[in-house]
Amino acid sequence: MSKRIYFLDSLRGIAAVTVVATHLAGTFKEETLMKEIFEPLGRSAVILFFLLSGIALSLALKNKSPFTWQDYAAFLVKRICRIYLPFLVIILLTECLYFGFTPTGIPSLSAWFNTVGSGALQWKVFLENVFMVGNYVDRIDPVIWSLIIELRISIVFPLFYYLVERKGVKWGVGLIGLSFGFGTALLFVIDQQFLIGQTIFHLGFFIIGILMTLHWEAIRAFTRNQKVLVMLASMALYFHGFALIITGIHLPQVFSDVVIGTGCVGILLVCYQSKKAQDFLARPVYLFLGKISFSVYLVHCVVFIPWIYLLHQMISSVVVIELLSLPLIFIVAYLSYLLFEKPAQQFGRKLGKQISQFHLQLSEPNKERTNG
């Protein structure tokens, strides 16, 4: 069990690094080689994040039956502390940073780069980010959209977990199809408004995580050759964005996401069954990346984008500036982990424990009255 958790964390760390590479590449206006190589990876990494979260949350709920309202309150408090508190601190610090300088854009760089920081000091933009409304998600810290989705799904996740656990695989598959179908329809009707369609669509990947957690052992063990074939096929699906760029094919994002999700499932199944893969992912560098992955994901844009503004008049090459920003990203991420993320997790666990103990304290007198 411990190796499963470790390799899941390591994969999350690797995915966080690929998101950093994607955003660094997304800085350039021109279709450079670096941009074409790294840009498709960001979306694949986020889909992997969602599936890994589905597995991690399922592991937290597994063997907790009955699941009381107090258990739900403790679960929700821990998730809010885990996701929202570090996010809130980074948003507030970023706003303070933008008070120091107002990003005005750099014409030679991409529209995505120039959007970050624009209007960040407006109260409407600030408040809608703080309260995770789902609008203006690209103005302060552009990774917020996935955190909104993750926190929203966390609120209803126990319901879907126990529904799938009790009703079985067919219900799970049906819920996945319903999530993808209804989410896609909403995206076509209301687009990105409040991230409602995105939230419902990506719920499907969390449910896939539930099914995988509940049925790891039931999946037939692969032979050595089958592991190789499954891994190669899964990697091809995970990185299929490269083929789309080369061929010039434009696949709707929702269909591409499902293809990526299928690749993620295959990769995870092989890792689960392969001791070599688990040993590889248990190396200290991957475990460290896994530990700080959330902070890397949370802070990297608000580190390297101001860094470019600071240095672009002194250093003509943006590539050089970005390379110089890499050590700073990981230093800030580690500090964020130590100062904000880890304390928030500890605070969440403490609150969750207090909620559970309060429930036990209330139940003891009731038992005594019954026995009396």
N, C-alpha and C positions, 0 to 999 in steps of 0.2 A: 504493500500500500504506500509506504513512504517513497519508494522510487517512482511510483506513478505521480505523486504530488510533485516530486522534484523535477521530473521531466516535463510536466505541464508548466511549471514555473519557468524552466529554462526556455521552452518554446515561446512563452510570453515575452521573455527578455529579448530573444532574437527578433521576434515580431516588432517590438518597440524600436529596435535599432533600424529595422527596415523602414519604419514610418519616418524616423529622423532623416534617413537618406532620401525618401520620397519628397519630403518638404524642402530639403536643401536643393534638390533638383528642380522643384516647382518654383523656385525663385526666378529662374531664367525665362525670359520672354520667348527667345528663339527655341526651336525644337532641337536642342543639342543632343549629342549622343548620351550624355549622362542623364538628361531628362527622359529620353526614351527608354533607357535601361531601368531607371528606378521608379518612375512615375506609376506604373501599374502595380508596384509592390505594396503601396500604402493601403489600397482597398483590400487586397488579399490579407494583409496583416490584421486589419480591423475585423474582418469576418472571422479570422482565427481567434482574435480576442473574445468575440461574442460566444463562440463555441466553447472556448476554454472556460469562460465565466459560467456557462451553463453546466459544465462538468463540475467546477469548483463549488458552485452553490448546491448542486445535487449531492456532492459528497458531504457537505455540511448538514444536509437534511436527512441523509440516509440513516436508517435505523432509529429515527426519531418518531416514534409512533406510540401513543397518540401525540399529535401536534396541537398544543393548546394555544389560546389567544396570547398567553404570556410568552410562549415560545416564539410566536410570530412577532410580538413586540420586541423581544430581544434580538431576533433575526434582523428586523428592520432597523433598529437602532444601530446595530453593528455595521450594516450596509451604508447607512447615512454617514456614520463617522468615517468609514473606510473610503468613501468616494467624495462626499460633499465637503467635508471639513478641509481636507488638503486643497481641493479645488477652490474653495472660497478664499483661503489664504493666498493662493497664487493669483487669483483674480484681483484681490485687493492690492497686493504688492505690484502687480502689473499696472494697475490704474495709477498708483503712486509714481511708477516709472514714467508713464505717459504724461503725468503732470510735469515731469522734469524736461521732457521734450515732446513736441507734438509731431507725430509722423506725417509728413507731407507727400510721401511717395517719391520713388526714384523712377523716372520715365523709362530708363533702359531695362527695368526689371518687370516681372509679370504682373498681371492684374491681381492675381491671388496675393502676391507679396504686398502690393500697394493697398489692398483692402484691409489687411491686418493693421489695426491701430486707427483706421479712419473712423471718425465719429465715436471713438472709444470713451471720450470724456463727456458725451451727451448722457443726460440722466436716463433717458429712455433705453439707450443701448446698454448702459451699465446695469440698470435694474433688471432688464429682461435677461441679461447674462447671469446675474446673481441669483435670480429666482428660477433659472433654468426653464424659461418660457418656451424656448425653441426657435426664437427669431434672433437675427443679428449674431448668429453663432460664429461668424468668421471675422468679427471685429476686434476682439480682445485676445482670446486664445482659441485658435481655430480647431482645437481638438475637442472642444466642449460638446459638440454634437453627439459624439459617441458616449460621453459620460451621462448626458441627459437620457439617452436611450437605455443605458445600462441601469441607471437609478430607477427609471420608470418601470422597467421590466422586473427589477428586484422587488418592487411593491407587490406584484401579482405572482411572482415566481413560485412561492410555496403552493398556491392553488393549482398551477399547472403541473408541478412535480407530483403532488399526491393524486391528482386526477390521472396522470399517465401511469403512476405506480399501481393504482388500483384497477384501472380499466385495461391496461395492456398496450402492446405495440400498435395494434390497429388504431386505437384512439390517438396514440402519439403521432402516427403518420398522418392521420386525418387532421389533427390540430396543426401540424407543420404545413400541410397543403392549404388549410384555411388561412393561416397566418400569411403565407406567401401570396395567396390569391387576393385576399382582402386588402393587404398592405399595398400590393401593386395597383389595385383599383383606386385606392385612395391617393396614391402618388400621381396617378394620371388625372384625377379630379381636382385635387387641391395642391398638388406639387409638394413643396417642402414646408408649407405653413405649419408652424408649431411642431414640426417633426412628427406629426401624428402617423402619417403613412409609413415613415421610416421606422418608427417604434414598433408598429404592428408587424411590418415585414420582417424585421430582425428578430422578433420574438421567436420565429421559426428556428433560428440557429441555437437559441437557448434550449428549445425543446429537443433538438437533435442531441444536445449535450446531456439532457435528461435520459434519453433512450440509451445513449452510449454508456452512461454511468450504471444504469440498471441492468444492462445486458452485456457488459464486457465479457463475462465468463461464458455466455451462451454462444458467442461468435466462434466459429470453427477456427482452430489454430492453423495458421499458414505454414506451408513448407518453406524451406529456404528460398527456393526458386519463386514461389508465390509471393514471398515478402519483397523480393527484388522487383517483380513485375508490378505488384500493387503500388510500391513506392514510386516507381518510374511513372506509372500512369497518374498517380495522385499528384506528383510534382508537376506533370504536364498540365493538369487541370488547374492547379494552384497558380502556375505562371502563364496561363493561357493568354493573359493580356499582351504578352510579347508577340504572340502569333497574330493577334488582332491588329496590332500596330504595323507589323511587317506586311500583312495582307491588305491592310486598309479597310477591314471589315468593321462595321459599327454595330456592336451587339448591345441591346438595351441593358442598362446597368443591373436591373433586377435579375435578368437571365444570367449575366456574367457572375453575379454574386452567388447564385445557386451552383454554378459550375465550380466556383472557388470553394464553396462549402463542401461540395462532394470531394474535392481534392483534400480538404482539411480532414475529413472523416477518414480517408484512406491513410493519410500520414499518421494520424493518431492511433489508428488500429495497428499499423506496423510498429510504431514506437512502443505500444503497449505489449506487443508480443515479442519484441526484440531486446534481448539483454544488451547486445552491442550498442544499439541506439540509446538505451537508457544509460549505459556506462559513459557513452560519448557526451550525453547531455548533462551528466553529473559532474563534469569538469568544473573546477572553481570559477572560471570566467563566466560560464553560462549560468551557474547558480547565482553569482553576484548580479549579473544582468537581470535575472529573474526577480531577485530581491528588490531592485530599484526600478523595475520596468515601469510601474505606474508613474513614478516621479519623472523618469525619462520622457515618457509620453506626455506628461502634464506640462513640463517646463521647457521643452526644447525650442518651441517656436518663440516663446517670450524671452529666450536667451539669444538665439542667433539673429533674429530679425532686428532688435535694437543694436546688436553688435555690428550688423552691416551698415545701419544708419551712422553709427559712430565712426566707422573706419573707411567708408567707401570713398571719401574725398582724399584720404591719405594713401590708400592702396587701390590701385585701378582694377585689379583682378578680384572679382567677387568669389571665384573659386578659392583663392588663397585665403580670403576673409572667412569663408565657410570652414575651411580646413583648420584655421586658427580657432574657430568657435567650438570645434568638437570637444577638446579637453574641457572647455568651460561648461559645455552642456552636461557632461558627466559629473563634473565637480558640483555644479549647482543641483543636479538631480540627487546626488548622494547627500548633500546638505539638506535638501528638501525632504528626503526620506528620513534622515535622523531627527530633524527639527519639527516636521509637520506630519508626515505620513505615519511613521511608527508611533508617535504619541497618540495620534488620532485612532489608530487601530487598538492600542492599549486602552484608551479611554472608552472605545466602543465595547471592548470585551468586558471591561469593568462594569459599565452600565448594564450590559446584557446579563452579567452574573447577578447584579443587584436585583434586576427585574425577576429573574428566576428564583432567587432567594426570597424575595417578597411574596411570590406566589406560594412557595413552600411554607412560609410563616403563616400565611392566611389559611392554608389547607390543614395545618396541624390542629388548631382549635376545633375545626369541623370534624376531624377524625375523632378527637377526644369526646365531643358531644355525642357522636354516633356510637362510640364504644360504651359511653356512660349510659 
